């Protein structure tokens, strides 16, 4: 796994891979999942270029999904409610509730 540490409890974002992809492209990196030791949790780093969003459009999951906004502003729709989430926001998409970003 790119960005993996020798300590299995520490995961880091591979900023070189992100930079190589280019700022205009969406970048995703799984920090923990079933293939890297996760049993009940998946954590993914996603850098989404301005003007783009979820490739799936409006969708649901069979689990709660959390987004933590590091920079920029993300337009969110959850079950028909629309709002803007800025830096420092934790967005909670509840299990089974239609949403998109």
C-alpha positions in Angstrom: 0.0 0.0 0.0 1.5 3.4 -1.0 2.1 5.6 2.0 2.2 2.6 4.3 4.4 2.9 7.4 6.3 0.1 9.1 4.0 0.7 12.0 0.6 -1.0 11.2 -1.2 1.6 13.3 0.0 4.6 11.2 -1.3 5.3 7.7 -0.2 8.2 5.6 -1.5 9.8 2.4 0.9 9.3 -0.6 1.2 13.0 -1.6 3.7 12.1 -4.4 1.1 9.8 -6.1 -1.5 12.6 -5.6 0.8 15.2 -7.2 1.6 12.8 -10.1 -2.1 12.4 -10.9 -2.5 16.2 -11.4 -4.7 18.6 -9.5 -7.5 18.4 -12.1 -8.0 14.7 -11.5 -9.8 12.9 -8.7 -7.4 11.0 -6.4 -8.4 8.2 -4.0 -6.3 6.2 -1.7 -7.5 3.5 0.7 -5.8 4.1 4.1 -7.4 1.0 5.7 -9.7 -1.6 4.2 -10.2 -5.4 4.3 -7.0 -5.9 2.3 -4.9 -3.9 4.7 -6.1 -5.1 8.1 -9.5 -3.4 8.5 -12.2 -5.6 9.9 -15.1 -3.2 10.5 -13.9 0.0 9.0 -12.7 1.5 5.7 -10.9 4.9 5.6 -10.3 6.4 2.2 -8.5 9.7 1.3 -10.3 11.4 -1.6 -9.2 14.7 -3.3 -11.9 15.9 -5.5 -11.2 18.7 -8.1 -13.5 21.7 -8.1 -16.7 21.2 -10.0 -16.7 17.4 -9.7 -18.3 15.2 -7.2 -19.5 11.7 -6.6 -19.1 9.6 -9.7 -22.2 7.6 -8.6 -24.5 10.7 -8.4 -27.4 10.2 -5.9 -26.8 6.9 -4.1 -27.1 5.0 -0.8 -24.8 2.8 1.2 -25.4 -0.1 3.6 -23.2 1.7 6.2 -22.7 5.2 7.5 -20.3 7.3 5.5 -18.3 10.2 6.9 -16.6 13.0 5.0 -14.1 15.4 6.7 -13.6 18.5 4.6 -9.9 19.6 4.8 -10.0 22.5 2.3 -12.4 24.1 -0.1 -16.2 23.8 0.0 -18.3 20.8 -0.9 -22.0 21.0 -2.0 -23.9 18.2 -0.3 -27.4 16.8 -0.7 -28.7 14.4 1.9 -32.3 13.1 1.7 -33.3 16.3 -0.3 -31.6 18.8 2.0 -28.8 20.8 0.3 -26.0 22.7 2.1 -22.4 23.7 1.8 -19.7 22.1 3.9 -16.5 24.1 4.4 -13.1 23.3 6.0 -13.3 21.6 9.3 -16.8 20.1 8.6 -17.6 16.5 9.3 -20.4 15.4 7.0 -22.4 12.3 8.0 -24.3 10.3 5.4 -26.5 7.9 7.3 -26.9 4.3 6.2 -29.6 3.9 3.6 -30.2 7.6 3.1 -29.9 9.0 -0.5 -27.0 11.5 -0.8 -24.5 13.0 -3.2 -21.7 15.5 -3.2 
